[in-house]
Amino acid sequence: MEISLLGIVLIVGLGLIWFWNSLYIIKEWERGVVLRLGRLIPVAKSAGLRLVFWPIETLYRISLRIETLDVPPQDIITRDNVSVKVNAVCYFRVVDANQALSQVQNYTYATSQLAQTTIRSVVGQFELDEILSQRDKVNAKLQIILDTDTEPWGIKVSKVEVKQVDIPEQMQRAIAKQAEAERERRAKIIHAEGEFEASQKLADAAKVLETQSSAIQLRYLQTLTEIGVEKNTTIVFPLPIDIINKWVQAMGGPQK
């Protein structure tokens, strides 16, 4: 009786151990990929308390959350033969847990290596000015290529961003000179436009003064008033316009 009781206790204990090892709690952001005698079960287990028949079945947890991948700086020669260093960040997540486990040994490492080679090949197709001014275009092309290449692995690349572009110091000086020349060009154009508008206004004012002779005298008096307000040592002797006209007429010139 004692031996049979001991055997029952042992069997119950082993059953409890087996049952405890067969229970898994899968979190909301995880999926459980199950291998039964080495064969992959087509449907991964969803979140909750799940029973896995150990040791016949083996469960692997796969996270479905978005992962951030920091791509190290890559030495790239652009299409206009400029050597630059480009680093980027890649956001991806697993959409098919079964494929992520069965199709690639380490999907994070594989995605990292693929991102590095893709950045070198894609960024090299652009000129330096395009990389600096059209980053959205570069990012979109990188994202499309990476998403297409990782789709068989059950990976979805949602976004790729070029973080920093390091260019040689000599090229930085050249870009600074180019920017300075561009600012000077704009300043000259603005100054020329201002001179053109001022000349047009002066031409319009001359037409008005030509039709209204009294306007010339009013402008003459206004100018004297402005000179008198300023604190200077200039002495002005105003002369009537009629006297000047008589002098001109006496000298045989046309009357003003």
Buried (B, 14 or more C-beta within 10 A) or exposed (E): EEEEEEEEEEEEEEEEEEEEEBEBEBEEEBBBBBBEEEEEBEEBBEBEEBEBEBEEBBBBBBBBEEBEBEBEBBEBEBEEEBEBBBBBBBBBBBBBBBBBBBBBEEBBEBBBEBBBEBBBEBBBEBBBEBBBEEBEEBBEBBBEBBBEBBBEBBBBBEBBBBEEBEBEEEEEEEBEEEEEEEEEEEEEEEEEEEEEEEEEEEEEEEEEBEEEEEEEEEEBEEEEEEEEEEEEEEEEEEEEEEEEBEEEEEEEEEEE
